[in-house]
Amino acid sequence: MPNLPLRILVLEDHAFQRSVAVNLLQRLGCQQVLEASDGAQALALLDEVGAVDIALCDLQMEGMDGLAFLQRVGASGQVRSVIICSALSADLRRAVHQMVALLGLNLLGDVGKPLHVEGLAELLDTFVNRQISPPQPLRAMTLASETAVRHALAKGQLQAWYQPKFDLQNGEVRGVEVLCRWQHPTRGLISPALFLPVLERCGLLDEMLLAQIDQALHVQRSARAQGFVLNMAFNLQTVQLANAQLTSTLKSLLAEHTSSGSSLTFELTESGLLEAPATSLETLVRLRMMGCRLSIDDFGAGFSSLQRLCQLPFNEIKLDADFIRNLAHEPRCRAAISSTLALGEALGMNVVIEGIETAAQRRELLALGCTQGQGYWYARPMAGADLLNWLQRRNHGKGTDE
């Protein structure tokens, strides 16, 4: 490896292991290698010499340990990236990975112990090639104004977009999730994060939902005319369950489009359902009585309550995308997915895995027994006309293959 213009801090309380790490880094061409035997000494060193590119950090040590050191430097900008070097068990190190991310630090890697020159060299090479920037303080998002959002809703600029759910075994479309996108006439697509909070604050979530359902039912009818039966899934906030008129208005919309409740699914996040009042439960029951499906969304992302899962009338579980994202390198995620699939089967509930992005992930999920999924590997969200064209192209492609 060529000479590397890197400043690296080795935080290790064991003198021999610290010496090994320093020598390895110097052999790999690092220009400046600093060392400290505990967190307090490391902090003093940083105050004296300034920021470092990488901290090679042990976790368990006498005095201020690595955890306390990471907490202290998290918001300081004195450490650009972190490499964990610890003999702690894998599950504890995985928890530290999460901690590093929450502190706003960049985790370059985890080399464990004893140190191996190949793994260390690969991480240094990654750092140099990516030219990792120091973590920047999060900037507050500028929400759209209430006037602009009301205007967008009135002018039909808040449009329904569709992301397919699919059968992992044969690739058939099982339905679509309906998402809201703001198609601004001059600014293009605006992130939902900039207008959904405004809709909620102004009490406009129901108006937006009904507009989405109306648009989606038009698309559903067009798809049905082309031979495609699509279940439409909508995100529903817990606060909306308190609207006593929701189900009656929905019935009118379905009648207008000659559609049935069984063609709709409503997805609710689990975090808002832990203390659902009686009025909310009534709405959930009425939706099921209409034939609608109820899906508990982002399952496992919050503090899951199995008791509430059994009490509430859900018939689908959508497992949070973090489980599949970490499947390859976190054994516990595999166990969590398997357990959720078994739980769904025992409760008579479908399980849909979110966030599938690669063919390898699909194969892994099939091996675990998963049959339904959603994610960019299959299709990204698209406008209604694009969805209809996409369905036709897929259908024609199959006809050609046959």
Buried (B, 14 or more C-beta within 10 A) or exposed (E): EEEBEBBBBBBBBBEEBBEBBBEBBEEBBBEBBBBBBBBBBBBEBBEEEEBBBBBBBBBEBEEBBBBBBBEBBBEEBBBBBBBBBBEBEEEEBBEBBEBBEEBBBBBBBBBBBEBEBEBBBEBBEEBBEEEBEEBEEEEEEEBBEBEBBBEBBEEEBBBBBBBBBBEBEEEEBBBBBBBBBBBBEEEEEBEBEBBBBBBBEEEBBBBBBBBBBEBBBEBBBBBBEEEBEBBBBBBBBBEBBEBEEBBEBBEEBBEEBEBEBEBBBBBBBBBBBEEBEEEBBBBBBBBBEBEBBBBBBBBBBBEBBEEBBEEBEBBBBBBBBBBBBBBEEBEEBBEBBEEBBEBBEEBEBBBBBBBBBEEEBBEBBEEBEBBBBBBEBBBEBBBBEBBBEBBBEBEEEEEEEE
